[in-house]
Amino acid sequence: MAEIAVNIVIDKLLPLLDQEARLLGGVHTQVEDIKTELLYIQAFLKDADAKGEKADVSQGLKTWIQDLRETAYSIEDVIDEYLLHLGNPSRRHRFIGFLCKVGRLIKKLKRRHEVASKIRDIQKKVVKLKETSSTYGFISSVQPGSGGSSTSAPWHDPRVISLFIDEAEIVGIESQKIELTSRLVEGTRERTVISVVGMGGLGKTTLANKVYDKKELVGHFDCSAWITVSQSFKMEELLRNMSMKFYQSRKEPVPEGINSMDESSLMTITRQYLQDKRYVVVFDDVWKLDFWGFIKYVLPENKKGSRIIITTRNDEVASCCKESSFDYIHKLQPLPPKSSWELFCKKVFQGGCPPELEKLSHDIIRRCGGLPLAIVAIGGLLSRKEKLVSEWQKFNDTIGCELQSNSHLESINTILSLSYHDLPYYLKSCFLYLAIFPEDYTIRCGPLTRLWIAEGFVKTKRGVTLEEVAEEFLTELIQRSLVLVSEVFADGKIRHCHVHDLMREIILTKAEELSFCCVMGEETSSFDGRFRRLSVHNSPNNVANITGKKSYIRSIFLYDSQTFFLGTLASRFNLLKVLDIDDSGLDSVPENLGNLLHLRYLSLRNTKVRMLPRSIGKLQNLQTLDLRYTLVEDLPVEINRLKKLRNILAQNYDVDRDLDTVCVKGVQVKEGIGCLEELQKLSCVEANHGVGVIKELGKLRQLRKLSITKLTRENGKHLCASITNMNRLESLLISSLGEDEILDLQYISYPPPCLSRLKLIGPLEKLPDWISGLQYLSSVSLYDSNLMNDPVQVLQALPSLQHLGLFRASVVEQMCFEATGFQKLKHLVLRYLMGLKRVKIEKGALPLLEVLSVGPFPQLEELPPGIRHLTGLTSLEFIDLQEELKLSMIPSRGRNYKIVEHIPNVLFYGNETQSLRELSDYKGMGIGVSSSPQWQ
């Protein structure tokens, strides 16, 4: 991570040289020289950093990179301490102020002398580092083994073993083998690409090999080739190898001179050879996005039913290979628990699992996360251990250390680490940042990307916000199968993510090796000061006591750590950039929080804090203020001084799940909020404290998300005028002052064109006309609207709508889903439509609907037969459905069973939860088997 550290320093040196030249006095030249040397070193650091983390690089280069990283940290410390001193003058008046000014001048001169001395020392060290790099050839070549003794690399590629796994050792892939085999030998005569995608260790190579070796393929194709691509392939060698294998598969002699042919000649002879043949070729372990863009010109489209299989860890590689509707992407999933247990027992136990080891075994399997590679390797190791609870418990407790030190588990570490080493430099820090989160923690994607921005990992791009760049980074990590999606919003955006348990162990090891982050748990009581980030999980210790008197920590994260003194921390760690306190017992914020002048990210989420100090106005670098689910009701006016603020997050939802009611709580802000022109998210603001604040919101033209609560009818027009100015708004929530306060929102003449999420809470006289013109609206939720007209008639024409929730939204007796309506909708939730009697679902409506959740509808007369048209429906949920209607769906006997028989999951919620299958055991009498439906 030296490259990142040097980048951060250069970013700080440039404005310092421009703005503080006079203040730096005699050391301006030295600072300029440091910047020049670092720019020179930076040019090759990306490559050096990547090689410095690998096993086959010299210890000399590793030591040099570590020294450079620590030197960069030292420069950053000097700059930050100097800027902290400049930016923290006392505020006094008159004579006392004059004396203070004289005192500050003396201190400043002394401070300048100290800074000058440190800068001269650092300059000497940077020059020495450059000389060392020249002496050992680091910068000229950055070649492994150039500077001293090197660590030996693995003598074999553990991926090759996948080609020789015995059939008896494989479980859980039989159905996938059958599916892929059928795609190879059946179907279209068009050339077809089948991509097998999944994280390292899932068994992509094993699956592809077992399909490739099947007898059905031998007679079906004229020739075949298996090519292992990997990260460092050379195209000329790959083409030569592929051509030779095609010839060899038909037991034909390879052309003379093939070993001396260049790339162009190899392409020509291979293409000519395949022109009249049905061929199959496997490209195993593809990493580069442009691979298919080149290789497809070697493989002719001859309409003979040829097939290409590609295995990759990267979703985007697979997407690049899918150029027609015939091409197919097969997402390989982790083994389910049952198959994982079967595979584990095959490797570990000759007979069954001893009862005393069963719980531990399941825990170890859970940590393997369905990865066959991990289950086989760990199972093989445990098969050689004594079957003692103490031995197995010790292994389970130290599995992270075992991955690094135990030769029997080397294959896991090597294969999983390949994905990390393949990352571009700008993603490595983002990936290692996941070390801060506790084990099995569900990571919220919004805070994660905001943290990356605060740390300086994300750079601006023309025409794109920092947040959008950060989201691109996260998407790329997901596409590379390094980060796994836990939950998505109804409109498809990623809400939560996580990392595989074993991948997390690798992240923790890398983060520690690179002094990137220190993670402390319940049993840790000491801290190494070389780390820049500290994450404390469930610790009873006070962080300030753990870290000693002086620390250059830049980021602190607290998770469920109740013993905490923010006042001590604010004075001890005055260079903090990130302070994230999650679910702690904190109940107050001291005045000296304002001394953290470098702070960019402050989260007090889920604490008992009621008030912020006025000194928060001194945090001129603050980008994110997260007060969600705190007790803060009022933001001090000093907040309006923070010109770099991008996010004010202060909403608090009070949800009654039994009644499906939502009360949105916000905070009071003061006039002057319009000065915060960089704000991206403002959530949630109370609108009942004067019209001035509402009018000022119109100045926030960069807003992407706005949440307003306690809106009165008379202020609706002013809010509409402000929203008209927000051309970049993507998410809008508006809640009325009370259940009798009308939301009057008809006055938005030009609605935000990019609006994708809309939530309205409160009575509506009519649905606002401007909603029908929102082409990108993907999610709509209406609560307590009590509309006299059917809102479906307006909403079903929205071209991008994927989620619709109607909660007490209408008092109509009939709803009609027309044949051309809701062509993109995937989730439909209808709740507490108390007067609803009839629903009509025409054929052609809701073609993509996956989840339908309805009820209670006490006036419901009959189950709509149109549900049978919803062929893509995977889940149908009824809440408090009338007993007679429920029983009419009993399998085989109920008159309405035919309507729902195609739906995999039909659930009934009430006093208890029942599935449709459980209903079949019902022995009640008087169930009709036929009836004239009242709905169509």
ZAGUDREN-323584 format. One record per residue (C-alpha): residue number from 1; x, y, z. Coordinates in steps of 0.2 Angstrom, whole numbers, plus 5000, padded with zeros to 4 digits. Layout:
NUM/X/Y/Z
...
END
This chain:
1/5000/5000/5000
2/5015/5011/4998
3/5008/5018/4982
4/4992/5024/4991
5/5002/5032/5005
6/5013/5041/4993
7/4998/5047/4983
8/4990/5054/4999
9/5006/5063/5003
10/5008/5071/4986
11/4990/5077/4986
12/4994/5086/5002
13/5010/5093/4997
14/5004/5101/4981
15/4992/5113/4989
16/5003/5116/5004
17/5017/5122/4992
18/5005/5133/4983
19/4996/5141/4999
20/5009/5140/5013
21/5025/5145/5004
22/5028/5160/5015
23/5024/5151/5031
24/5036/5136/5026
25/5049/5149/5025
26/5067/5141/5023
27/5060/5124/5020
28/5050/5127/5005
29/5064/5121/4994
30/5066/5105/5004
31/5047/5102/5003
32/5048/5105/4984
33/5062/5092/4983
34/5052/5079/4993
35/5038/5081/4981
36/5049/5079/4966
37/5057/5063/4973
38/5040/5056/4977
39/5033/5059/4960
40/5048/5050/4953
41/5046/5035/4964
42/5027/5035/4962
43/5029/5032/4943
44/5034/5014/4946
45/5026/5011/4963
46/5010/5002/4957
47/5020/4988/4949
48/5032/4987/4964
49/5018/4987/4977
50/5010/4972/4967
51/5026/4962/4966
52/5031/4967/4984
53/5016/4957/4991
54/5020/4941/4982
55/5030/4926/4988
56/5043/4926/4975
57/5050/4944/4977
58/5066/4948/4986
59/5066/4953/5004
60/5076/4968/4999
61/5062/4975/4989
62/5049/4971/5002
63/5060/4980/5015
64/5062/4995/5004
65/5043/4997/5000
66/5040/4996/5019
67/5052/5009/5022
68/5045/5020/5009
69/5027/5018/5016
70/5033/5023/5033
71/5042/5038/5027
72/5026/5043/5017
73/5017/5041/5034
74/5030/5052/5042
75/5028/5066/5029
76/5009/5065/5031
77/5011/5066/5050
78/5021/5082/5049
79/5010/5090/5036
80/4994/5086/5046
81/5001/5092/5063
82/5007/5108/5055
83/4990/5111/5047
84/4982/5107/5063
85/4992/5120/5072
86/4988/5133/5059
87/4970/5130/5059
88/4967/5130/5078
89/4969/5148/5085
90/4961/5154/5100
91/4946/5166/5098
92/4948/5181/5110
93/4945/5200/5109
94/4954/5216/5112
95/4969/5217/5123
96/4968/5198/5128
97/4966/5194/5110
98/4982/5205/5106
99/4992/5195/5119
100/4985/5179/5113
101/4990/5184/5095
102/5008/5188/5101
103/5009/5171/5110
104/5002/5162/5095
105/5016/5171/5084
106/5029/5165/5096
107/5022/5147/5096
108/5020/5147/5077
109/5039/5152/5075
110/5044/5138/5086
111/5032/5126/5077
112/5039/5132/5061
113/5057/5128/5067
114/5051/5111/5072
115/5043/5107/5056
116/5058/5113/5046
117/5069/5101/5056
118/5058/5086/5053
119/5056/5091/5034
120/5075/5091/5032
121/5077/5074/5041
122/5063/5067/5030
123/5071/5074/5014
124/5087/5065/5018
125/5078/5049/5021
126/5068/5051/5004
127/5085/5054/4995
128/5093/5039/5003
129/5078/5028/4998
130/5080/5034/4980
131/5099/5030/4981
132/5095/5013/4988
133/5082/5009/4974
134/5095/5013/4961
135/5109/5003/4970
136/5098/4987/4970
137/5089/4991/4954
138/5072/4992/4961
139/5066/5006/4950
140/5075/5001/4934
141/5068/4983/4934
142/5057/4979/4949
143/5062/4961/4946
144/5059/4947/4959
145/5075/4941/4967
146/5085/4957/4964
147/5089/4962/4981
148/5094/4948/4992
149/5087/4932/4998
150/5070/4928/4992
151/5055/4918/4998
152/5053/4902/4988
153/5037/4902/4977
154/5025/4887/4977
155/5033/4874/4966
156/5016/4869/4958
157/5000/4877/4953
158/4987/4871/4965
159/4973/4874/4952
160/4980/4860/4941
161/4974/4847/4954
162/4956/4851/4949
163/4959/4842/4933
164/4963/4825/4942
165/4950/4825/4956
166/4942/4807/4957
167/4924/4806/4954
168/4921/4799/4971
169/4927/4815/4979
170/4915/4826/4970
171/4897/4830/4977
172/4884/4842/4973
173/4887/4845/4955
174/4878/4831/4946
175/4863/4842/4940
176/4875/4856/4934
177/4885/4843/4924
178/4869/4837/4916
179/4864/4855/4912
180/4881/4860/4904
181/4882/4844/4894
182/4865/4847/4886
183/4870/4864/4882
184/4886/4857/4873
185/4878/4843/4863
186/4860/4850/4860
187/4852/4866/4854
188/4857/4878/4841
189/4870/4876/4827
190/4877/4893/4831
191/4894/4895/4839
192/4890/4897/4857
193/4900/4903/4872
194/4896/4895/4889
195/4904/4905/4904
196/4906/4897/4921
197/4908/4910/4934
198/4911/4910/4953
199/4924/4914/4966
200/4940/4905/4968
201/4939/4888/4975
202/4920/4885/4970
203/4925/4871/4958
204/4924/4880/4941
205/4938/4870/4934
206/4932/4854/4941
207/4915/4856/4934
208/4921/4861/4917
209/4933/4846/4917
210/4920/4833/4922
211/4909/4839/4908
212/4924/4840/4895
213/4928/4822/4899
214/4911/4815/4897
215/4909/4801/4883
216/4895/4811/4875
217/4907/4824/4870
218/4920/4813/4862
219/4909/4807/4848
220/4899/4823/4846
221/4914/4835/4842
222/4927/4833/4828
223/4941/4841/4838
224/4944/4848/4855
225/4956/4857/4866
226/4958/4862/4884
227/4968/4878/4887
228/4973/4884/4905
229/4974/4903/4902
230/4978/4911/4920
231/4984/4929/4923
232/5001/4929/4915
233/4997/4920/4898
234/5006/4925/4882
235/4994/4925/4867
236/5007/4918/4855
237/5010/4903/4866
238/4992/4901/4870
239/4988/4900/4851
240/5002/4888/4847
241/4996/4877/4862
242/4978/4877/4856
243/4982/4873/4838
244/4993/4858/4843
245/4979/4851/4854
246/4966/4852/4841
247/4977/4842/4829
248/4982/4830/4843
249/4964/4827/4848
250/4961/4819/4830
251/4978/4810/4831
252/4985/4821/4817
253/5002/4827/4815
254/5005/4845/4819
255/5010/4857/4805
256/5029/4858/4802
257/5037/4874/4809
258/5023/4878/4821
259/5035/4882/4835
260/5043/4896/4825
261/5026/4904/4819
262/5021/4921/4824
263/5005/4926/4831
264/4997/4930/4814
265/5002/4914/4806
266/4995/4904/4821
267/4978/4913/4820
268/4977/4909/4801
269/4981/4890/4802
270/4970/4888/4817
271/4955/4896/4809
272/4958/4887/4793
273/4959/4870/4802
274/4943/4873/4811
275/4933/4880/4797
276/4924/4864/4792
277/4924/4856/4809
278/4913/4856/4825
279/4925/4860/4839
280/4924/4862/4857
281/4937/4872/4867
282/4939/4876/4885
283/4948/4892/4891
284/4951/4889/4909
285/4954/4903/4922
286/4952/4919/4911
287/4955/4935/4919
288/4957/4949/4906
289/4941/4958/4900
290/4947/4959/4882
291/4952/4940/4880
292/4936/4935/4871
293/4937/4951/4860
294/4953/4944/4853
295/4951/4925/4853
296/4934/4925/4845
297/4943/4929/4828
298/4952/4913/4829
299/4937/4903/4831
300/4926/4903/4816
301/4907/4904/4816
302/4904/4890/4804
303/4886/4885/4809
304/4891/4868/4814
305/4886/4869/4833
306/4904/4873/4840
307/4905/4877/4858
308/4917/4887/4869
309/4918/4885/4888
310/4926/4899/4898
311/4929/4898/4917
312/4932/4915/4926
313/4930/4923/4943
314/4925/4939/4935
315/4907/4943/4930
316/4912/4956/4918
317/4923/4944/4909
318/4908/4933/4907
319/4897/4947/4901
320/4910/4952/4888
321/4909/4934/4881
322/4890/4935/4879
323/4887/4943/4862
324/4871/4934/4857
325/4855/4926/4865
326/4863/4909/4862
327/4878/4912/4874
328/4875/4907/4892
329/4882/4912/4909
330/4882/4899/4922
331/4884/4906/4940
332/4892/4893/4950
333/4884/4894/4968
334/4892/4888/4984
335/4888/4870/4990
336/4872/4869/5001
337/4874/4864/5019
338/4869/4846/5015
339/4882/4843/5001
340/4895/4852/5011
341/4892/4840/5026
342/4893/4825/5014
343/4909/4831/5006
344/4917/4835/5023
345/4912/4818/5030
346/4919/4809/5015
347/4936/4817/5018
348/4937/4816/5037
349/4928/4801/5044
350/4928/4783/5038
351/4912/4780/5046
352/4900/4793/5054
353/4905/4809/5063
354/4907/4806/5082
355/4893/4815/5092
356/4905/4825/5102
357/4913/4833/5086
358/4896/4836/5077
359/4894/4854/5083
360/4912/4859/5079
361/4911/4850/5062
362/4896/4860/5057
363/4905/4876/5063
364/4920/4873/5053
365/4909/4869/5038
366/4900/4885/5040
367/4917/4895/5039
368/4921/4886/5023
369/4905/4894/5016
370/4902/4881/5003
371/4919/4881/4995
372/4923/4864/4990
373/4942/4868/4989
374/4941/4874/5008
375/4931/4859/5013
376/4942/4846/5005
377/4958/4854/5011
378/4952/4857/5029
379/4944/4840/5029
380/4960/4832/5023
381/4970/4841/5037
382/4957/4836/5051
383/4957/4818/5045
384/4975/4817/5051
385/4972/4825/5068
386/4966/4816/5084
387/4947/4815/5085
388/4948/4826/5101
389/4936/4840/5105
390/4951/4850/5112
391/4961/4848/5096
392/4947/4853/5084
393/4942/4868/5095
394/4960/4874/5094
395/4960/4873/5075
396/4943/4881/5074
397/4949/4896/5085
398/4965/4898/5075
399/4960/4895/5057
400/4966/4911/5051
401/4984/4907/5057
402/4982/4890/5050
403/4979/4896/5033
404/4995/4906/5033
405/5007/4893/5041
406/5000/4876/5038
407/5007/4868/5022
408/4991/4857/5020
409/4980/4873/5018
410/4992/4882/5006
411/4981/4878/4991
412/4967/4888/4999
413/4978/4903/5003
414/4986/4903/4986
415/4970/4901/4976
416/4960/4914/4986
417/4975/4926/4986
418/4976/4926/4967
419/4960/4937/4966
420/4968/4949/4978
421/4984/4950/4968
422/4975/4953/4952
423/4967/4969/4958
424/4972/4986/4951
425/4981/4996/4964
426/4966/5008/4967
427/4955/4993/4973
428/4967/4985/4984
429/4965/4998/4998
430/4946/4997/4996
431/4946/4978/4998
432/4958/4978/5013
433/4946/4991/5021
434/4934/4976/5024
435/4945/4971/5038
436/4938/4984/5049
437/4921/4975/5050
438/4918/4961/5063
439/4916/4943/5058
440/4899/4938/5050
441/4895/4957/5049
442/4882/4963/5036
443/4891/4978/5028
444/4880/4992/5023
445/4886/4998/5006
446/4882/5016/5008
447/4893/5019/5023
448/4907/5008/5015
449/4908/5019/5000
450/4907/5035/5010
451/4922/5029/5021
452/4932/5025/5005
453/4929/5043/5000
454/4934/5050/5017
455/4950/5040/5017
456/4955/5047/5000
457/4954/5031/4991
458/4942/5038/4978
459/4948/5052/4966
460/4937/5063/4956
461/4932/5060/4938
462/4925/5073/4926
463/4906/5073/4926
464/4905/5059/4939
465/4903/5062/4958
466/4914/5054/4971
467/4900/5043/4976
468/4897/5036/4959
469/4916/5032/4957
470/4915/5023/4974
471/4900/5013/4969
472/4909/5008/4953
473/4924/5002/4964
474/4911/4991/4974
475/4903/4984/4959
476/4920/4979/4952
477/4924/4970/4968
478/4908/4961/4967
479/4911/4957/4948
480/4928/4949/4953
481/4919/4938/4966
482/4929/4946/4980
483/4914/4954/4988
484/4897/4945/4989
485/4880/4952/4988
486/4869/4950/5004
487/4854/4960/5000
488/4848/4971/4986
489/4835/4985/4986
490/4819/4981/4976
491/4825/4991/4962
492/4841/4981/4960
493/4853/4992/4969
494/4865/4983/4981
495/4860/4987/4999
496/4871/4975/5010
497/4887/4965/5006
498/4899/4953/5015
499/4915/4943/5012
500/4918/4925/5013
501/4924/4920/5030
502/4941/4912/5023
503/4943/4927/5012
504/4941/4938/5027
505/4955/4929/5036
506/4966/4933/5021
507/4961/4951/5021
508/4966/4952/5040
509/4983/4945/5037
510/4986/4956/5022
511/4980/4971/5032
512/4992/4967/5047
513/5007/4964/5036
514/5005/4981/5027
515/5001/4990/5043
516/4985/4995/5035
517/4973/4991/5050
518/4973/4983/5067
519/4958/4973/5073
520/4956/4971/5092
521/4944/4960/5100
522/4939/4955/5118
523/4955/4948/5122
524/4967/4961/5115
525/4974/4974/5127
526/4989/4981/5117
527/4991/4991/5101
528/5006/4993/5089
529/5007/5011/5085
530/5013/5008/5067
531/4995/5005/5061
532/4984/5020/5054
533/4968/5012/5057
534/4960/5003/5073
535/4944/4993/5073
536/4938/4988/5090
537/4926/4974/5092
538/4916/4970/5108
539/4931/4976/5118
540/4929/4980/5137
541/4944/4991/5136
542/4945/5010/5134
543/4953/5014/5117
544/4962/5028/5124
545/4971/5017/5137
546/4975/5004/5124
547/4985/5015/5112
548/4996/5024/5124
549/5001/5042/5125
550/5005/5047/5107
551/4997/5039/5092
552/4996/5044/5073
553/4980/5034/5071
554/4969/5041/5057
555/4954/5030/5058
556/4945/5022/5073
557/4930/5011/5072
558/4920/5004/5087
559/4908/4990/5086
560/4898/4986/5102
561/4912/4993/5113
562/4903/5000/5128
563/4918/5007/5138
564/4922/5023/5129
565/4927/5041/5133
566/4926/5052/5118
567/4934/5067/5127
568/4950/5058/5130
569/4950/5051/5112
570/4947/5068/5104
571/4962/5075/5114
572/4973/5060/5111
573/4970/5057/5093
574/4970/5074/5085
575/4974/5069/5068
576/4959/5058/5065
577/4950/5057/5048
578/4937/5044/5052
579/4928/5041/5069
580/4914/5028/5067
581/4906/5023/5083
582/4892/5010/5080
583/4881/5004/5094
584/4891/5010/5108
585/4885/5017/5125
586/4890/5034/5121
587/4877/5047/5127
588/4886/5064/5125
589/4899/5073/5114
590/4912/5084/5122
591/4916/5101/5116
592/4934/5096/5111
593/4927/5086/5097
594/4930/5102/5087
595/4949/5100/5089
596/4948/5086/5076
597/4951/5098/5062
598/4956/5084/5050
599/4940/5074/5053
600/4930/5069/5037
601/4919/5056/5043
602/4909/5056/5060
603/4896/5042/5063
604/4887/5042/5080
605/4874/5029/5073
606/4864/5019/5086
607/4871/5029/5101
608/4861/5038/5115
609/4868/5055/5110
610/4856/5069/5112
611/4865/5085/5107
612/4880/5091/5097
613/4892/5104/5103
614/4894/5120/5094
615/4912/5117/5092
616/4907/5105/5077
617/4907/5120/5067
618/4926/5120/5067
619/4927/5103/5058
620/4930/5111/5041
621/4935/5095/5032
622/4919/5085/5038
623/4911/5076/5023
624/4899/5064/5032
625/4889/5067/5048
626/4879/5051/5052
627/4867/5053/5067
628/4854/5040/5062
629/4845/5031/5076
630/4852/5044/5089
631/4842/5055/5100
632/4848/5071/5092
633/4833/5082/5087
634/4842/5099/5083
635/4857/5103/5073
636/4867/5118/5079
637/4868/5133/5067
638/4887/5130/5066
639/4884/5115/5055
640/4881/5128/5041
641/4899/5133/5041
642/4905/5115/5035
643/4906/5119/5017
644/4913/5102/5013
645/4899/5092/5020
646/4892/5079/5007
647/4880/5069/5019
648/4869/5074/5033
649/4861/5058/5039
650/4849/5059/5053
651/4833/5050/5050
652/4825/5038/5062
653/4811/5026/5057
654/4798/5021/5070
655/4790/5006/5061
656/4775/4996/5068
657/4777/4980/5058
658/4760/4973/5064
659/4750/4988/5057
660/4763/4992/5043
661/4764/5010/5049
662/4780/5021/5047
663/4784/5037/5057
664/4799/5046/5051
665/4808/5056/5063
666/4821/5070/5058
667/4831/5084/5065
668/4828/5103/5065
669/4840/5113/5054
670/4843/5132/5054
671/4842/5145/5040
672/4859/5145/5031
673/4858/5127/5026
674/4858/5133/5008
675/4876/5137/5010
676/4881/5118/5010
677/4882/5117/4991
678/4891/5101/4990
679/4878/5091/5000
680/4873/5075/4991
681/4862/5068/5004
682/4851/5077/5017
683/4840/5065/5027
684/4829/5069/5037
685/4824/5087/5039
686/4809/5093/5049
687/4799/5106/5039
688/4788/5113/5052
689/4800/5126/5059
690/4797/5141/5046
691/4796/5142/5028
692/4814/5150/5027
693/4823/5133/5028
694/4811/5125/5015
695/4815/5139/5003
696/4834/5137/5006
697/4833/5119/5001
698/4832/5125/4983
699/4850/5131/4983
700/4856/5113/4986
701/4857/5109/4968
702/4869/5094/4970
703/4857/5084/4981
704/4855/5066/4976
705/4844/5061/4991
706/4831/5072/5001
707/4820/5066/5015
708/4807/5079/5023
709/4796/5076/5038
710/4782/5086/5047
711/4777/5095/5031
712/4762/5105/5032
713/4749/5108/5018
714/4753/5127/5016
715/4772/5123/5015
716/4769/5110/5001
717/4770/5124/4987
718/4787/5131/4994
719/4794/5113/4995
720/4789/5110/4977
721/4797/5126/4971
722/4814/5120/4979
723/4813/5102/4972
724/4811/5109/4955
725/4829/5116/4956
726/4836/5099/4961
727/4840/5092/4944
728/4851/5078/4951
729/4839/5071/4964
730/4837/5052/4964
731/4828/5048/4980
732/4814/5058/4988
733/4804/5055/5004
734/4791/5067/5010
735/4780/5064/5026
736/4766/5075/5032
737/4765/5083/5049
738/4751/5071/5054
739/4738/5059/5048
740/4726/5073/5045
741/4738/5084/5036
742/4736/5084/5017
743/4752/5082/5007
744/4749/5095/4993
745/4762/5092/4980
746/4754/5096/4964
747/4766/5111/4961
748/4782/5103/4954
749/4782/5110/4936
750/4798/5101/4931
751/4801/5086/4942
752/4819/5079/4944
753/4822/5069/4928
754/4833/5056/4937
755/4821/5053/4951
756/4821/5034/4954
757/4814/5031/4972
758/4799/5040/4979
759/4791/5038/4996
760/4776/5048/5001
761/4769/5046/5019
762/4752/5055/5022
763/4735/5059/5015
764/4734/5064/4996
765/4719/5072/4988
766/4725/5065/4972
767/4741/5057/4965
768/4753/5071/4959
769/4752/5073/4940
770/4771/5075/4938
771/4773/5057/4944
772/4767/5050/4927
773/4781/5059/4918
774/4796/5051/4928
775/4804/5039/4916
776/4817/5032/4928
777/4806/5029/4943
778/4810/5012/4949
779/4802/5011/4967
780/4786/5019/4973
781/4779/5018/4991
782/4763/5026/4996
783/4758/5026/5015
784/4741/5032/5022
785/4737/5041/5006
786/4718/5036/5007
787/4716/5041/4988
788/4698/5040/4982
789/4704/5034/4965
790/4714/5019/4960
791/4733/5024/4960
792/4737/5008/4949
793/4729/5017/4934
794/4743/5030/4934
795/4757/5020/4941
796/4756/5005/4929
797/4762/5016/4914
798/4778/5020/4922
799/4791/5012/4911
800/4805/5008/4924
801/4795/5004/4939
802/4802/4988/4948
803/4794/4990/4966
804/4777/4996/4971
805/4771/4997/4989
806/4753/5003/4993
807/4750/5004/5012
808/4732/5011/5016
809/4735/5020/4999
810/4717/5019/4993
811/4699/5017/4998
812/4693/5010/4981
813/4683/4994/4980
814/4691/4988/4964
815/4709/4988/4956
816/4713/4983/4938
817/4730/4978/4932
818/4728/4981/4913
819/4737/4970/4900
820/4750/4982/4896
821/4753/4988/4914
822/4768/4986/4925
823/4780/4978/4912
824/4795/4979/4923
825/4788/4977/4940
826/4796/4963/4951
827/4789/4967/4968
828/4771/4971/4972
829/4765/4974/4990
830/4747/4979/4994
831/4743/4982/5013
832/4727/4987/5022
833/4717/4991/5007
834/4702/4990/5019
835/4688/4993/5006
836/4695/4982/4992
837/4683/4969/4986
838/4688/4965/4968
839/4704/4964/4958
840/4707/4961/4940
841/4723/4955/4933
842/4723/4954/4914
843/4734/4943/4904
844/4750/4952/4899
845/4750/4962/4915
846/4765/4961/4927
847/4775/4949/4916
848/4791/4950/4927
849/4783/4950/4944
850/4792/4939/4956
851/4785/4943/4973
852/4767/4947/4977
853/4762/4951/4995
854/4744/4956/5000
855/4733/4959/5014
856/4724/4961/5026
857/4709/4964/5014
858/4694/4961/5025
859/4681/4964/5011
860/4690/4953/4999
861/4677/4942/4990
862/4687/4930/4979
863/4704/4925/4974
864/4708/4934/4957
865/4710/4920/4944
866/4722/4932/4935
867/4736/4926/4947
868/4737/4911/4935
869/4744/4923/4922
870/4759/4928/4933
871/4770/4914/4927
872/4786/4921/4934
873/4779/4923/4952
874/4791/4914/4964
875/4783/4920/4981
876/4765/4924/4985
877/4761/4930/5003
878/4744/4932/5011
879/4742/4942/5027
880/4727/4938/5038
881/4718/4931/5023
882/4700/4925/5027
883/4699/4907/5032
884/4687/4902/5018
885/4698/4909/5004
886/4714/4901/5012
887/4705/4884/5012
888/4700/4886/4994
889/4718/4884/4989
890/4721/4867/4997
891/4731/4857/4985
892/4721/4845/4973
893/4704/4848/4982
894/4702/4867/4984
895/4692/4876/4970
896/4706/4890/4968
897/4721/4878/4969
898/4724/4879/4950
899/4726/4898/4952
900/4741/4896/4963
901/4748/4879/4959
902/4763/4886/4948
903/4770/4896/4962
904/4784/4888/4972
905/4781/4897/4988
906/4763/4902/4994
907/4763/4908/5012
908/4750/4913/5024
909/4754/4925/5039
910/4742/4927/5054
911/4743/4920/5071
912/4755/4907/5064
913/4764/4905/5047
914/4758/4891/5036
915/4764/4886/5018
916/4752/4879/5005
917/4760/4862/5007
918/4755/4862/5026
919/4737/4867/5021
920/4736/4850/5012
921/4735/4841/5029
922/4720/4851/5033
923/4705/4839/5037
924/4691/4851/5038
925/4674/4849/5030
926/4663/4859/5018
927/4677/4864/5006
928/4669/4868/4989
929/4678/4861/4973
930/4670/4873/4961
931/4663/4891/4961
932/4660/4904/4948
933/4674/4917/4951
934/4668/4935/4954
935/4685/4942/4948
936/4693/4940/4931
END
